[in-house]
Amino acid sequence: MNKPFDLVPPVQKSIRVARAQADVFRLYTEHYGKWWPLKTHSIGGEKAINAVMEPGKGGRLYEVWSDGSIKPYGEVRIWEPPHRVVHFWHVGHPPGEASEVELRFIALSANETLIELEHRNWETMSGDKAAEVRERYNNGWNTVFVDKFGSYAAKAEI
């Protein structure tokens, strides 16, 4: 008899921004390097000078380092502007252990958008590693998504 597979629950976060849905989608994706906190959340540390999300299915997520090298850590799987973007995420892990991040941009009115983030598929990582990594991201998305992106989206010029 097979033992049931224990799923690691997804990380879920949400914020509301007083902006139009299309603007918020654009700020998250096109302005990715402007709001991403490279000083505290990067694979290259001081070497990282930019973070990029290439638009469209198959677009890469990567850091640009001061020596000009590109360090990929994700790939866009679903690109549905201004409603949704889904991408693989393998920061600090081999691509075969990629988790998945989905962002849904929901228009609450003409000038208010709810953004829901779900970070899932931790089971691609082996053993207890999945639960440990999930907990780090549960805390990290508070800083990166809720605080940094939330503040940027509320104030940025388009």
N, C-alpha and C positions, 0 to 999 in steps of 0.2 A: 504494500500500500504506500502510495506516495504521500509524503508530508506536505501540507499546504505551504506555499511560499509566502513568507511574511513580507508584505509590502511596506516600504518606508513612506510615511505620508508626505505629500508635497508641501513645500513652503508656499504660503499664500499671503500676499500683501495687497493693499489697495490704497489709492489716494484719489482725492477729488481736486480738480484744477479748474479755476474760473477762466476757461478758454474753450474755443471751438475744438471739436473732435479732430479735424484735419490738422489744425495747428499743433495740437498736443502730440499727435502721431509724428509729425515732422520734427518737432523738438526732440522727441525720444530717439528717432532714427538718424536724421540728417545732422543733428547737433550732438550726437553721441560723445564725441571727443571734447565738447565744450562743458558738459556737465559731469562726465565720469571722473571720480576723484582719484586720479592716477597716483597722487602722493601717498595715499593710504591703501589703495586697492589696485595693484598691478602685478604682473608677473616679472617685470623688469626693474622694479624699484626706481632708483634715480635715473636709470637708463631710459625709462619710458617717457616719450615726449608727446604721444598722441594715442587716442583710442579711436578705432574706425569700425562702423557697421556699413558694409557695402549694401546698397539697396537691391531688392529683388531676390527671388528664390535662387539659392546657390551663392549668394553674397557672403563674404567672409566677415568675421569679427576678429580684429587683431589689434595688437599694439605696434606702434612704430617706435624704434629705439633711436637714441642719439647717434648711433653709428650708421643709421639708414636701414637697418635690418627690420624685417617684418616678422612678428611672432603671432601666428594665428591661434585662436582659442575657441572658435565657434564657426557655425555656418547656418545661414538662414534656410529654414525648411519651408516655411509658409510666409508669404508676403501679400497681405490683403489691406492695402491702405484705404481708408484711414481706420480700419476696424481691428486689425490683428497682425501681429508678427510672432512667429515661433522660430526659435533657433536652438541648435545644439550648443552645448557649453562644456568645454573640457579644460578649464583653467587649472593648470597644475596636474593634469591627468592625461593619459594617452587618449586619443580620439575614440578608441573602443570602449572607454568608460565614460563617454559623454552623457551628461544629464540633458534635460531639455527645459527651456524657459519659454513660456507663452505670455504675451501681453495682449490684453483685450482693451480697446479704447471704446468706451460706451458713452454716446452723447446723452446727457441728462436733459439738456436744453441747448439752445443755439450757442450759449456761452458758458457751458459747464460740462466737463467730461470726467467720468469715472474711469480710472485706469486700474485694471486688475492684473496682478503678476502671479503666475504660478510656476514654480520651479520644481520639476518632477523627474521621474525615471532614475531615481537613485540606485535602483537595483542593478544598474550596469556596473557598479563598483562591487568588489568582492568583500565578503565577510562583514565585520563590524565597521569597516571603512565608510560604508554608505550612511549609516546613522550619524557618525561623527561629522562627516562632511556636510550632511544636511543641516545639522545644528549650527555649524559655522555660518552657513548661508542664511539660515533663519535670522541670525543676528546681523550678518553683513548686509542683507537687503534692507534692513531698517535704516542703515546709514546711507547706502548707495541709492536705493530707489525712493524710499519714503522721504528722507531728509534732503539729499543732494538733488535728485531729479525733481522732487516736489517743489523745492525752492526755486530751482532754475526755471521750471515750466511756468511758475506763477509770475516770474519777473522778466523773462527773456524777451528781447526784441526779435521780431520775425522779419 
